[in-house]
Structure formats: C-alpha cells, structure tokens
Amino acid sequence: MGGVTAPLTVVPELEDLARLVGNGNAVVLSGAGLSTDSGIPDYRGATGSLRRHTPMTWQTFTRDPRGRHRYWARSFVGWRQIAGARPNPGHRAVAALQDAGLVGGIITQNVDGLHQAGGATDVLELHGGLDRTVCLQCGDVAPRAELDLRLREVNPGFRPEPVDDEVNPDGDVELPEEALDGFVMVDCLACGGGPLKPDVVFFGETVPPERVAAAYATVCSARSLVVLGSSLTVMSGYRFVLRAEKEGIPVAIVNCGPTRGDEKADVRVDAPLGAVLPALVDRLAR
C-alpha cells in the first residue's frame, strides 16, 4: 500500500537542511503529510480530507450517541485500511536519521503508528494512536485489535459499500446513512458498560497537559526542530515552532505547499517528503 514518489530533482535547500540536521540532536515534528504516501490522506494538503467531510469532534462523540455510533460503524470499515498501511520511504528515512544519531526525539501529530512501524523509537504521539481504545467510563486502555475481533463477531454480515474508497485521517470512511442501523457496537470489557473511544485527540478535545509538557521539554533540549509534512495551521503543532523561536533553536520545515510557520523557518523545503528525506539520508551518509 502507498503511493510512489518521483525521484527528487535538484533542491538547493537540501544542502541547508543537511547542514542543520548534520549538527545532530534534531527533533522531528511530523504531520499528516508524512503519511500520505502510505495511503492515509491529510486534512488540508493536496489530499484535503477536511474539504470533503467534517471530522469527528469531541463534543459530538461524547454528547451524541447517534454520532458516536456513526463513527464506530465507519471506523469498523476504515480500520482495514489503517491497519494495512505500511511505512513509506519518508518514515524509514526518519528512522535511519535517528539510528545514525542525528535525530533524537520525534513528536508526531499523526495517529497511525507508522513512525514506529518504520523503525523509529522515542516517538511522542501528541494526538494519541488509533491502535488503542480507551473507555470513557473507567479509563481502561485496550488494543484496537481486540475490539476489532469483538466487532467482527457481532457484525458478521456488516459489509456496506463505502461512499468512496478513501479512509479519513480519523480512521473512518464515509458510509450511507441507511447502513448505520445494521451495525452493532460493543462496550468496555473491563467495566462492562462504558462507551469506548479511540485513544486519539478529536477536534475540540484538549491534548493532555503532561504530554504537551513532555513535547516542550523535547523541543527545548534540541539543537534544531525539523517540521515534516505539517501545515502548522492549528496551534497544537505551531506552538512548538513558536517555542523553538523563543529559545533560539533553528527551525526547518519540509512540506508541500505553504505553512503557517514559513516566516519562522531558517530552512524551508517545498518538495515531496518521500523524495526529500531519502535524499537527505544519502547526503548525510556521504
């Protein structure tokens, strides 16, 4: 699974990026643009899921039982694509830079687990991970694979045709409204009745403060901050660029298209990550 990125043409800024990362102890802040080559669309970039559907919000999920049921029906179908996604050359390049001692911590806004699958360690998942569920009543955290087995057992004939073949960044797909009544959701096994939620931060939900503090500490200990595949539109990621600027830590941004942080960047590369990052690895290996 995943797209194929064309070979990188000459990008003059690659040398500047190599000099910055070559100093070592770079911290990566990654966004959805890093995973598009793995078949997972982003919200605002070229694949622009946000333009086509309204993402699940914390308010809807917690206050509207029908909205929660809709999400889980759509997520049950979409999980096949999320679970089958594989790390792309960009993920593997980040892991290679980390293995070489040039990249330290990784802060990701993504919830797909592809950094870890690509070999990276010390990954701080700012917005959580789709591979886990959490009970809204007792707080129990469990593997998503466990939930998937339970849902398969109680939904043996639930095979609706998605409106399109593309999974949303939330891990769900668009389904016809009339298909939702045929889906059965289960509750938490630990407490026997609590509603389950994917262990991710939905729109309108607050990132746990201890997680934010850990991310700030990671940035402040770095020699550079390298933003990969994020438009930095929301403050959730942009605040770390602001902190780096305040601390005098140089910032590099690699992204297709403009970002909110471009004026803060010491190095700016506007090119596909699946080409830039392997080229960066090759350049630094020389």
C-alpha positions as CSV (number, residue, x, y, z in Angstrom):
1,M,0.0,0.0,0.0
2,G,1.1,3.6,-0.5
3,G,2.0,5.9,-3.3
4,V,5.2,6.2,-5.3
5,T,7.1,9.4,-5.0
6,A,9.0,10.6,-8.1
7,P,12.8,10.9,-7.8
8,L,13.9,14.2,-6.3
9,T,15.1,16.8,-8.7
10,V,17.7,19.4,-7.6
11,V,16.5,21.1,-4.5
12,P,19.1,23.8,-3.4
13,E,17.7,23.9,0.1
14,L,18.6,20.3,0.6
15,E,22.2,21.4,1.5
16,D,20.9,23.8,4.1
17,L,18.7,21.1,5.6
18,A,21.6,18.7,5.6
19,R,23.8,21.2,7.5
20,L,21.1,21.7,10.1
21,V,20.3,18.0,10.7
22,G,24.0,17.2,10.4
23,N,24.7,19.1,13.6
24,G,22.8,16.3,15.5
25,N,20.1,16.2,18.2
26,A,17.4,17.4,15.7
27,V,13.9,16.9,17.0
28,V,11.2,16.0,14.4
29,L,7.7,17.3,14.5
30,S,5.7,15.3,11.9
31,G,2.2,15.8,10.5
32,A,-0.2,14.1,8.2
33,G,1.8,15.0,5.0
34,L,4.4,12.4,6.0
35,S,1.8,9.6,5.8
36,T,0.0,10.5,2.5
37,D,2.4,8.2,0.6
38,S,1.2,5.4,2.8
39,G,-2.4,5.9,1.6
40,I,-3.6,8.0,4.5
41,P,-4.9,11.4,3.4
42,D,-4.2,14.6,5.3
43,Y,-6.8,17.2,6.2
44,R,-5.5,20.3,4.5
45,G,-2.9,19.4,1.9
46,A,-3.3,18.1,-1.6
47,T,-5.5,15.2,-0.5
48,G,-7.5,17.6,1.7
49,S,-9.9,15.4,3.6
50,L,-11.1,18.5,5.6
51,R,-12.5,19.9,2.5
52,R,-14.7,16.9,1.9
53,H,-16.1,15.9,5.3
54,T,-16.5,17.3,8.8
55,P,-14.1,15.4,11.1
56,M,-15.4,13.9,14.3
57,T,-15.4,16.3,17.2
58,W,-15.1,15.6,21.0
59,Q,-18.4,17.3,21.6
60,T,-20.3,15.1,19.1
61,F,-18.6,11.9,20.2
62,T,-19.3,12.4,23.9
63,R,-22.7,14.0,23.7
64,D,-24.4,12.4,20.7
65,P,-24.9,8.6,20.9
66,R,-26.0,8.5,17.3
67,G,-22.9,10.4,16.2
68,R,-20.7,8.0,18.3
69,H,-22.5,5.0,16.7
70,R,-21.9,6.5,13.2
71,Y,-18.2,7.0,13.9
72,W,-17.7,3.4,15.1
73,A,-19.6,1.9,12.1
74,R,-17.5,3.9,9.7
75,S,-14.3,3.2,11.7
76,F,-15.0,-0.5,11.7
77,V,-14.9,-0.5,7.9
78,G,-12.0,2.1,7.7
79,W,-9.8,0.2,10.2
80,R,-8.9,-2.3,7.4
81,Q,-7.0,0.4,5.5
82,I,-5.4,1.9,8.6
83,A,-4.2,-1.5,9.9
84,G,-2.9,-2.4,6.4
85,A,-1.0,0.9,5.9
86,R,2.8,0.5,5.7
87,P,5.6,3.0,6.4
88,N,6.8,4.8,3.4
89,P,10.4,6.0,2.4
90,G,9.8,9.1,4.5
91,H,9.1,7.2,7.7
92,R,12.1,4.9,7.1
93,A,14.4,7.9,6.4
94,V,13.4,9.5,9.7
95,A,14.2,6.2,11.5
96,A,17.6,6.0,9.6
97,L,18.5,9.5,10.8
98,Q,17.6,8.6,14.3
99,D,19.6,5.4,14.1
100,A,22.6,7.5,12.8
101,G,22.3,9.6,16.0
102,L,21.3,12.8,14.1
103,V,17.6,12.8,15.1
104,G,16.7,12.5,18.8
105,G,13.0,12.6,19.8
106,I,10.1,12.5,17.4
107,I,6.9,14.4,18.1
108,T,4.1,13.3,15.8
109,Q,0.6,14.7,15.2
110,N,-0.2,11.5,13.4
111,V,-2.3,8.7,14.9
112,D,-1.3,5.9,12.5
113,G,1.7,4.4,14.3
114,L,3.8,4.4,11.1
115,H,6.8,6.1,12.6
116,Q,7.2,3.1,15.0
117,A,6.4,0.6,12.2
118,G,9.2,2.3,10.2
119,G,11.7,1.6,12.9
120,A,11.7,4.8,14.9
121,T,11.8,4.9,18.7
122,D,11.2,7.5,21.3
123,V,8.0,8.7,19.5
124,L,5.7,11.0,21.4
125,E,2.2,10.7,19.9
126,L,0.8,14.1,20.5
127,H,-2.7,13.2,19.4
128,G,-2.7,9.5,20.6
129,G,-2.9,6.4,18.5
130,L,-5.7,4.6,16.6
131,D,-4.2,1.2,17.6
132,R,-5.7,1.7,21.1
133,T,-9.1,2.3,22.6
134,V,-10.0,4.0,25.9
135,C,-13.1,3.6,28.0
136,L,-14.9,6.9,28.7
137,Q,-16.2,5.5,32.0
138,C,-13.4,3.6,33.7
139,G,-10.4,4.8,31.6
140,D,-9.3,1.2,30.6
141,V,-6.9,1.2,27.6
142,A,-7.0,-1.8,25.3
143,P,-5.6,-2.8,21.9
144,R,-7.7,-1.9,18.9
145,A,-7.1,-5.4,17.5
146,E,-9.0,-6.7,20.5
147,L,-12.0,-4.5,19.7
148,D,-11.9,-5.4,16.1
149,L,-12.2,-9.1,16.9
150,R,-15.2,-8.5,19.1
151,L,-16.9,-6.3,16.4
152,R,-16.3,-9.0,13.7
153,E,-18.1,-11.5,16.0
154,V,-21.2,-9.4,16.5
155,N,-21.3,-7.9,12.9
156,P,-20.7,-11.0,10.7
157,G,-22.8,-9.6,7.9
158,F,-21.9,-5.9,8.1
159,R,-20.3,-5.2,4.8
160,P,-21.6,-1.9,3.5
161,E,-20.1,-0.2,0.4
162,P,-18.3,3.0,1.4
163,V,-19.3,6.1,-0.4
164,D,-15.7,6.3,-1.7
165,D,-12.5,4.2,-1.2
166,E,-10.6,6.8,0.8
167,V,-10.2,6.5,4.6
168,N,-10.3,9.7,6.6
169,P,-7.4,10.7,8.9
170,D,-9.7,9.9,11.8
171,G,-9.6,6.2,10.7
172,D,-13.2,6.1,9.4
173,V,-14.8,6.0,5.9
174,E,-17.9,7.6,4.5
175,L,-20.9,5.2,4.7
176,P,-24.5,5.7,3.6
177,E,-26.7,6.8,6.5
178,E,-29.1,3.9,5.9
179,A,-26.3,1.4,6.5
180,L,-25.7,2.5,10.1
181,D,-28.7,0.7,11.6
182,G,-27.1,-2.6,10.7
183,F,-24.1,-2.1,12.8
184,V,-23.8,-3.3,16.4
185,M,-21.3,-1.6,18.8
186,V,-19.9,-3.2,21.9
187,D,-19.0,-1.6,25.3
188,C,-15.9,-1.8,27.5
189,L,-14.9,-5.3,28.7
190,A,-13.2,-4.0,31.8
191,C,-16.2,-2.3,33.4
192,G,-18.9,-4.0,31.4
193,G,-20.7,-0.9,30.1
194,G,-18.6,2.1,29.4
195,P,-18.6,3.6,25.9
196,L,-15.3,3.2,24.0
197,K,-13.4,5.8,22.2
198,P,-10.3,5.5,20.0
199,D,-7.3,6.7,22.1
200,V,-6.9,9.8,19.9
201,V,-7.5,13.5,20.5
202,F,-10.5,14.6,18.4
203,F,-11.1,18.1,17.2
204,G,-12.2,20.2,20.1
205,E,-10.5,18.0,22.6
206,T,-7.5,19.1,24.7
207,V,-4.2,17.3,24.4
208,P,-3.2,16.0,27.9
209,P,-1.1,18.7,29.6
210,E,1.6,16.3,30.7
211,R,2.0,15.2,27.0
212,V,2.3,18.9,25.9
213,A,4.9,19.5,28.7
214,A,6.9,16.4,27.5
215,A,6.9,17.7,23.9
216,Y,8.0,21.2,25.0
217,A,10.9,19.6,27.0
218,T,11.9,17.6,23.9
219,V,12.0,20.7,21.7
220,C,13.9,22.8,24.3
221,S,16.6,20.2,24.5
222,A,17.2,20.1,20.8
223,R,19.7,21.7,18.5
224,S,17.1,22.1,15.8
225,L,13.4,21.5,15.2
226,V,12.5,19.8,11.8
227,V,8.9,20.0,10.8
228,L,7.8,17.3,8.3
229,G,4.5,17.3,6.5
230,S,2.5,19.7,8.7
231,S,0.8,22.9,7.6
232,L,1.0,24.1,11.2
233,T,-2.5,25.5,10.8
234,V,-3.6,24.5,14.3
235,M,-1.8,25.7,17.4
236,S,-1.4,22.1,18.5
237,G,1.7,21.9,16.4
238,Y,2.5,25.5,15.7
239,R,3.2,26.2,19.4
240,F,6.4,24.1,19.2
241,V,7.7,26.3,16.3
242,L,7.0,29.4,18.5
243,R,8.8,27.8,21.4
244,A,11.8,26.9,19.3
245,E,12.0,30.5,18.0
246,K,11.7,31.8,21.6
247,E,14.6,29.5,22.7
248,G,16.8,30.5,19.7
249,I,16.5,26.9,18.2
250,P,16.7,26.9,14.4
251,V,13.6,25.6,12.6
252,A,13.5,23.7,9.3
253,I,10.2,23.0,7.5
254,V,9.7,20.4,4.8
255,N,6.2,20.4,3.3
256,C,4.4,20.5,0.0
257,G,2.8,24.0,-0.1
258,P,2.8,26.9,2.3
259,T,2.6,26.5,6.1
260,R,1.8,28.9,8.9
261,G,5.3,28.7,10.2
262,D,7.2,29.7,7.0
263,E,8.2,33.1,8.3
264,K,9.7,31.4,11.4
265,A,11.8,28.9,9.4
266,D,15.5,29.1,9.0
267,V,15.3,26.4,6.3
268,R,12.3,25.9,4.1
269,V,12.0,23.0,1.6
270,D,8.8,22.8,-0.6
271,A,9.0,19.4,-2.1
272,P,7.6,15.8,-1.5
273,L,8.8,14.3,1.7
274,G,9.1,10.8,0.2
275,A,11.8,12.2,-2.1
276,V,13.5,14.8,0.2
277,L,14.0,12.6,3.2
278,P,15.7,9.7,1.5
279,A,17.9,12.2,-0.4
280,L,18.8,13.8,2.9
281,V,19.8,10.4,4.3
282,D,22.0,9.8,1.3
283,R,23.5,13.2,1.5
284,L,24.4,12.9,5.2
285,A,25.8,9.4,4.7
286,R,28.3,10.8,2.3
